[in-house]
Every structure is written in C-alpha cells, then in structure tokens.
C-alpha cells in the first residue's frame, strides 16, 4: 500500500502562484510514476502533470509553461509549482502514484485550489 498526503492548496488571485506538495509513504519502492490530477465542479478528473522515476515529465496543454512538476526522492515528495494561475485552474488537486506491475493506482484525499478573478 502507498499513502499520499497533499498540502499547499488555498485561495490565490489570478496571476499568483502556489506550490503543492505530495508526501508519499508505504511501499513506494514499487511506484513507477507520480502525478497531479484535478477535478473542477461538474467536470471529469484530468491529468495535470506526471513525472516518472527516470525524471521524464508530461503536462496537460492547458498548463504547459505555467506549471512545473518535480520530485525530491530523499523526501519521497512530489511538488507542483503553479505560476500565472487562472480562474479556470480552480479545482480539487489530487496526487496520484502509479505502479505498472501488478497494476495499481493510489490517490491522495485532494487539496482545494481556488483562483479568484
């Protein structure tokens, strides 16, 4: 099992910045990649950014150039630096950890990000 705990959400004005953190514990040796997803009211959960054990990253088109995902392996923590925030970035942000075999997905409880116009 893998436990994930997010922190760093909050209320910010448009154009501002926030940094989300996700601390992982448990059987993290089996994890192949970690990422951030978000879900806005009335919408499906969508991928925001992902980082593999090898350091490869991918981003949703809507956040490219504004958000940066990174990881600190010594602290078993993944970060999401969010700059130039827009009202449409308002959502609950979830940390995700994925294992390839046997296949498994783990989720944190989520942290609210609200961007005011």
N, CA, C and O of each residue as an XYZ file, in Angstrom:
468
protein
N       0.829     -1.188      0.000
C       0.000      0.000      0.000
C       0.872      1.251      0.000
O       1.989      1.262      0.518
N       0.326      2.289     -0.594
C       1.009      3.577     -0.645
C       0.049      4.636     -0.113
O      -1.117      4.681     -0.504
N       0.544      5.477      0.772
C      -0.270      6.563      1.315
C       0.267      7.886      0.767
O       1.475      8.112      0.709
N      -0.669      8.752      0.366
C      -0.321     10.043     -0.205
C      -1.052     11.140      0.553
O      -2.241     11.018      0.849
N      -0.341     12.199      0.862
C      -0.945     13.335      1.556
C      -0.534     14.613      0.858
O       0.652     14.925      0.753
N      -1.532     15.355      0.377
C      -1.257     16.621     -0.304
C      -1.300     17.788      0.673
O      -1.939     17.716      1.723
N      -0.617     18.852      0.311
C      -0.681     20.096      1.073
C      -0.341     21.254      0.139
O       0.208     21.044     -0.943
N      -0.667     22.468      0.556
C      -0.283     23.652     -0.198
C      -1.396     24.328     -0.967
O      -1.169     25.369     -1.584
N      -2.598     23.764     -0.950
C      -3.699     24.412     -1.643
C      -4.134     25.673     -0.925
O      -3.655     25.979      0.167
N      -5.054     26.407     -1.554
C      -5.558     27.613     -0.930
C      -6.211     28.534     -1.927
O      -6.518     28.147     -3.055
N      -6.420     29.770     -1.490
C      -7.053     30.802     -2.308
C      -5.987     31.782     -2.773
O      -5.182     32.266     -1.977
N      -5.990     32.067     -4.068
C      -4.995     32.989     -4.633
C      -5.663     33.808     -5.730
O      -6.614     33.353     -6.365
N      -5.163     35.007     -5.944
C      -5.689     35.840     -7.026
C      -5.116     35.405     -8.365
O      -4.034     34.822     -8.432
N      -5.845     35.693     -9.419
C      -5.353     35.392    -10.761
C      -3.986     36.041    -10.969
O      -3.752     37.186    -10.582
N      -3.092     35.272    -11.592
C      -1.727     35.733    -11.800
C      -0.777     35.332    -10.692
O       0.437     35.481    -10.829
N      -1.313     34.830     -9.606
C      -0.498     34.428     -8.464
C       0.071     33.033     -8.615
O      -0.086     32.387     -9.652
N       0.742     32.573     -7.550
C       1.410     31.282     -7.560
C       1.070     30.484     -6.310
O       0.760     31.043     -5.258
N       1.134     29.175     -6.449
C       1.009     28.241     -5.336
C       1.935     27.073     -5.603
O       2.233     26.760     -6.756
N       2.391     26.426     -4.536
C       3.139     25.191     -4.683
C       2.459     24.099     -3.877
O       2.271     24.220     -2.667
N       2.096     23.037     -4.570
C       1.503     21.876     -3.925
C       2.590     20.852     -3.629
O       3.548     20.699     -4.386
N       2.418     20.160     -2.515
C       3.335     19.090     -2.137
C       2.544     17.815     -1.930
O       1.387     17.846     -1.512
N       3.182     16.691     -2.229
C       2.576     15.385     -2.009
C       3.623     14.480     -1.374
O       4.618     14.119     -2.004
N       3.384     14.124     -0.131
C       4.300     13.243      0.595
C       3.806     11.808      0.490
O       2.648     11.517      0.785
N       4.689     10.919      0.068
C       4.350      9.509     -0.109
C       4.997      8.670      0.980
O       6.112      8.948      1.420
N       4.284      7.646      1.404
C       4.822      6.696      2.386
C       4.269      5.318      2.088
O       3.325      5.172      1.311
N       4.862      4.305      2.710
C       4.447      2.930      2.474
C       5.342      2.262      1.445
O       6.553      2.483      1.437
N       4.759      1.451      0.581
C       5.517      0.658     -0.391
C       5.874      1.482     -1.621
O       5.519      1.122     -2.744
N       6.569      2.572     -1.407
C       6.860      3.492     -2.501
C       7.908      2.945     -3.458
O       8.058      3.465     -4.564
N       8.648      1.887     -3.052
C       9.668      1.320     -3.924
C       9.050      0.759     -5.195
O       9.725      0.633     -6.216
N       7.765      0.421     -5.133
C       7.097     -0.206     -6.278
C       6.498      0.803     -7.255
O       5.999      0.424     -8.314
N       6.547      2.075     -6.903
C       5.907      3.099     -7.727
C       6.761      3.458     -8.939
O       7.972      3.644     -8.814
N       6.133      3.556    -10.113
C       6.839      3.890    -11.340
C       6.731      5.366    -11.713
O       7.645      5.930    -12.316
N       5.626      5.978    -11.356
C       5.456      7.392    -11.676
C       4.486      8.019    -10.687
O       3.684      7.339    -10.046
N       4.588      9.343    -10.587
C       3.664     10.093     -9.745
C       3.171     11.301    -10.515
O       3.845     11.805    -11.414
N       1.993     11.754    -10.150
C       1.436     12.865    -10.896
C       0.395     13.628    -10.114
O       0.038     13.286     -8.987
N      -0.074     14.669    -10.756
C      -1.148     15.507    -10.223
C      -2.310     15.511    -11.204
O      -2.136     15.675    -12.411
N      -3.490     15.326    -10.650
C      -4.727     15.430    -11.401
C      -5.568     16.516    -10.748
O      -5.304     16.928     -9.619
N      -6.576     16.970    -11.466
C      -7.504     17.939    -10.877
C      -8.913     17.668    -11.362
O      -9.135     17.112    -12.438
N      -9.861     18.081    -10.525
C     -11.264     17.915    -10.869
C     -12.023     19.162    -10.446
O     -12.100     19.501     -9.265
N     -12.575     19.829    -11.439
C     -13.395     21.011    -11.195
C     -14.855     20.581    -11.056
O     -15.230     19.516    -11.547
N     -15.674     21.382    -10.402
C     -17.087     21.016    -10.240
C     -17.764     20.735    -11.578
O     -17.677     21.530    -12.513
N     -18.433     19.597    -11.651
C     -19.159     19.241    -12.862
C     -18.304     18.719    -13.997
O     -18.809     18.472    -15.092
N     -17.014     18.549    -13.748
C     -16.099     18.077    -14.799
C     -15.414     16.785    -14.368
O     -15.381     16.437    -13.188
N     -14.867     16.086    -15.362
C     -14.138     14.863    -15.076
C     -12.740     15.186    -14.545
O     -12.186     16.254    -14.807
N     -12.197     14.249    -13.806
C     -10.823     14.393    -13.319
C      -9.884     14.320    -14.514
O     -10.045     13.471    -15.391
N      -8.897     15.220    -14.544
C      -7.978     15.272    -15.669
C      -6.534     15.329    -15.184
O      -6.231     15.839    -14.105
N      -5.658     14.787    -16.022
C      -4.230     14.827    -15.715
C      -3.713     16.258    -15.861
O      -4.020     16.948    -16.834
N      -2.925     16.688    -14.880
C      -2.273     17.982    -14.938
C      -0.804     17.809    -15.318
O      -0.315     18.450    -16.248
N      -0.111     16.942    -14.595
C       1.313     16.710    -14.852
C       1.717     15.373    -14.250
O       1.114     14.903    -13.285
N       2.751     14.766    -14.838
C       3.230     13.470    -14.362
C       4.743     13.442    -14.480
O       5.321     14.051    -15.381
N       5.380     12.724    -13.557
C       6.818     12.554    -13.587
C       7.145     11.096    -13.300
O       6.602     10.499    -12.370
N       8.037     10.529    -14.104
C       8.420      9.127    -13.925
C       9.622      9.014    -12.994
O      10.228     10.016    -12.612
N       9.951      7.783    -12.640
C      11.128      7.556    -11.801
C      12.398      8.046    -12.494
O      13.361      8.453    -11.842
N      12.382      8.001    -13.821
C      13.545      8.454    -14.567
C      13.605      9.955    -14.752
O      14.574     10.481    -15.300
N      12.566     10.653    -14.293
C      12.561     12.107    -14.388
C      11.836     12.677    -15.593
O      11.759     13.895    -15.753
N      11.300     11.804    -16.448
C      10.544     12.301    -17.598
C       9.231     12.911    -17.122
O       8.593     12.413    -16.195
N       8.849     13.993    -17.776
C       7.631     14.690    -17.378
C       6.695     14.886    -18.569
O       7.136     14.933    -19.717
N       5.421     14.996    -18.285
C       4.467     15.420    -19.297
C       3.390     16.260    -18.619
O       3.076     16.086    -17.442
N       2.839     17.178    -19.411
C       1.897     18.157    -18.902
C       0.660     18.251    -19.788
O       0.712     17.980    -20.988
N      -0.434     18.633    -19.180
C      -1.622     18.988    -19.949
C      -1.303     20.262    -20.735
O      -0.567     21.128    -20.262
N      -1.862     20.362    -21.926
C      -1.596     21.543    -22.759
C      -1.989     22.830    -22.046
O      -1.359     23.871    -22.234
N      -3.029     22.751    -21.230
C      -3.556     23.956    -20.582
C      -2.613     24.524    -19.519
O      -2.778     25.670    -19.099
N      -1.632     23.740    -19.082
C      -0.742     24.218    -18.011
C       0.712     24.321    -18.462
O       1.562     24.773    -17.695
N       1.008     23.916    -19.677
C       2.387     23.980    -20.161
C       2.908     25.409    -20.105
O       2.233     26.354    -20.513
N       4.117     25.542    -19.594
C       4.726     26.859    -19.473
C       4.356     27.590    -18.201
O       4.967     28.609    -17.877
N       3.364     27.090    -17.467
C       2.939     27.738    -16.222
C       3.189     26.859    -14.998
O       3.525     27.369    -13.929
N       3.029     25.553    -15.144
C       3.182     24.612    -14.039
C       4.453     23.787    -14.235
O       4.853     23.493    -15.362
N       5.071     23.425    -13.125
C       6.258     22.572    -13.155
C       6.147     21.495    -12.095
O       5.918     21.788    -10.921
N       6.310     20.243    -12.513
C       6.304     19.124    -11.570
C       7.752     18.736    -11.278
O       8.600     18.741    -12.171
N       8.021     18.403    -10.023
C       9.365     17.977     -9.639
C       9.249     16.993     -8.480
O       8.181     16.824     -7.892
N      10.377     16.346     -8.164
C      10.342     15.379     -7.077
C      11.629     15.450     -6.271
O      12.701     15.758     -6.791
N      11.488     15.157     -4.991
C      12.634     15.051     -4.093
C      12.626     13.623     -3.579
O      11.867     13.289     -2.669
N      13.469     12.782     -4.159
C      13.456     11.363     -3.810
C      13.860     11.131     -2.353
O      13.384     10.189     -1.719
N      14.717     11.969     -1.832
C      15.154     11.803     -0.448
C      14.003     12.026      0.530
O      13.971     11.446      1.616
N      13.059     12.879      0.123
C      11.919     13.177      0.986
C      10.648     12.450      0.544
O       9.589     12.618      1.148
N      10.759     11.639     -0.515
C       9.585     10.928     -1.052
C       8.431     11.903     -1.294
O       7.281     11.632     -0.948
N       8.766     13.025     -1.888
C       7.791     14.089     -2.076
C       7.805     14.573     -3.528
O       8.861     14.706     -4.146
N       6.622     14.829     -4.046
C       6.462     15.397     -5.372
C       5.822     16.774     -5.220
O       4.947     16.980     -4.378
N       6.271     17.699     -6.042
C       5.779     19.069     -5.973
C       5.126     19.484     -7.286
O       5.444     18.959     -8.353
N       4.215     20.430     -7.183
C       3.655     21.055     -8.364
C       3.714     22.564     -8.146
O       2.947     23.120     -7.361
N       4.629     23.210     -8.847
C       4.737     24.659     -8.789
C       3.795     25.237     -9.830
O       3.911     24.941    -11.019
N       2.862     26.063     -9.376
C       1.849     26.625    -10.265
C       2.011     28.141    -10.304
O       1.835     28.823     -9.294
N       2.345     28.654    -11.479
C       2.520     30.087    -11.673
C       1.471     30.626    -12.648
O       0.834     29.861    -13.373
N       1.303     31.930    -12.657
C       0.350     32.577    -13.574
C      -1.018     31.900    -13.511
O      -1.621     31.589    -14.538
N      -1.486     31.682    -12.305
C      -2.747     30.956    -12.127
C      -3.921     31.721    -12.721
O      -3.966     32.951    -12.706
N      -4.863     30.952    -13.241
C      -6.067     31.494    -13.865
C      -7.297     30.975    -13.120
O      -7.224     29.934    -12.465
N      -8.420     31.679    -13.209
C      -9.641     31.176    -12.556
C     -10.010     29.770    -13.007
O     -10.558     28.996    -12.223
N      -9.720     29.434    -14.247
C     -10.050     28.089    -14.746
C      -9.154     27.001    -14.158
O      -9.391     25.818    -14.404
N      -8.140     27.371    -13.394
C      -7.331     26.384    -12.684
C      -7.982     25.968    -11.363
O      -7.495     25.061    -10.688
N      -9.064     26.621    -11.000
C      -9.778     26.278     -9.766
C     -10.287     24.839     -9.823
O     -11.002     24.459    -10.751
N      -9.914     24.053     -8.829
C     -10.283     22.633     -8.789
C      -9.747     22.017     -7.500
O      -8.983     22.637     -6.759
N     -10.168     20.787     -7.260
C      -9.514     19.967     -6.244
C      -8.362     19.240     -6.938
O      -8.562     18.580     -7.958
N      -7.185     19.361     -6.394
C      -5.997     18.746     -6.967
C      -5.655     17.483     -6.183
O      -5.573     17.495     -4.955
N      -5.458     16.390     -6.930
C      -5.187     15.095     -6.331
C      -3.795     14.608     -6.720
O      -3.391     14.708     -7.878
N      -3.086     14.090     -5.759
C      -1.811     13.424     -6.021
C      -2.088     11.970     -6.385
O      -2.969     11.331     -5.810
N      -1.328     11.461     -7.341
C      -1.506     10.083     -7.810
C      -0.163      9.386     -7.871
O       0.848      9.981     -8.246
N      -0.166      8.114     -7.496
C       1.020      7.272     -7.657
C       0.606      6.027     -8.434
O      -0.427      5.423     -8.146
N       1.408      5.652     -9.408
C       1.055      4.530    -10.274
C       2.135      3.465    -10.255
O       3.329      3.763    -10.258
N       1.691      2.221    -10.236
C       2.587      1.070    -10.304
C       2.219      0.264    -11.543
O       1.043      0.017    -11.810
N       3.238     -0.143    -12.294
C       2.969     -0.861    -13.544
C       2.571     -2.314    -13.315
O       1.624     -2.811    -13.924
N       3.314     -3.002    -12.414
C       3.015     -4.413    -12.180
C       3.248     -4.797    -10.754
O       4.314     -4.505    -10.214
N       2.289     -5.448    -10.109
C       0.921     -5.505    -10.604
C       0.310     -4.106    -10.642
O       0.602     -3.245     -9.812
N      -0.532     -3.924    -11.620
C      -1.089     -2.599    -11.861
C      -1.850     -2.075    -10.637
O      -2.664     -2.782    -10.042
N      -1.563     -0.821    -10.279
C      -2.259     -0.217     -9.144
C      -2.173      1.298     -9.248
O      -1.213      1.850     -9.784
N      -3.189      1.949     -8.727
C      -3.223      3.408     -8.659
C      -3.546      3.798     -7.229
O      -4.411      3.199     -6.589
N      -2.846      4.802     -6.736
C      -3.101      5.293     -5.396
C      -3.400      6.787     -5.483
O      -2.836      7.503     -6.310
N      -4.313      7.244     -4.598
C      -4.745      8.641     -4.630
C      -4.662      9.266     -3.247
O      -4.896      8.608     -2.233
N      -4.327     10.538     -3.228
C      -4.424     11.310     -2.008
C      -5.839     11.821     -1.845
O      -6.650     11.677     -2.759
N      -6.159     12.418     -0.701
C      -7.516     12.908     -0.448
C      -7.855     14.187     -1.215
O      -9.026     14.547     -1.328
N      -6.840     14.874     -1.742
C      -7.091     16.087     -2.516
C      -6.897     17.357     -1.715
O      -7.037     17.374     -0.492
N      -6.571     18.422     -2.434
C      -6.428     19.737     -1.818
C      -7.063     20.771     -2.740
O      -6.863     20.743     -3.954
N      -7.827     21.679     -2.153
C      -8.583     22.656     -2.937
C      -7.680     23.818     -3.356
O      -6.943     24.384     -2.549
N      -7.763     24.150     -4.639
C      -7.100     25.346     -5.169
C      -8.182     26.236     -5.766
O      -8.928     25.811     -6.648
N      -8.262     27.464     -5.286
C      -9.253     28.408     -5.774
C      -8.535     29.662     -6.265
O      -7.767     30.277     -5.526
N      -8.793     30.032     -7.516
C      -8.172     31.211     -8.113
C      -9.264     32.234     -8.380
O     -10.182     31.986     -9.161
N      -9.161     33.374     -7.734
C     -10.170     34.419     -7.903
C      -9.771     35.385     -9.013
O      -8.589     35.644     -9.239
N     -10.774     35.906     -9.693
C     -10.505     36.821    -10.816
C     -10.416     38.263    -10.355
O     -10.195     39.159    -11.170
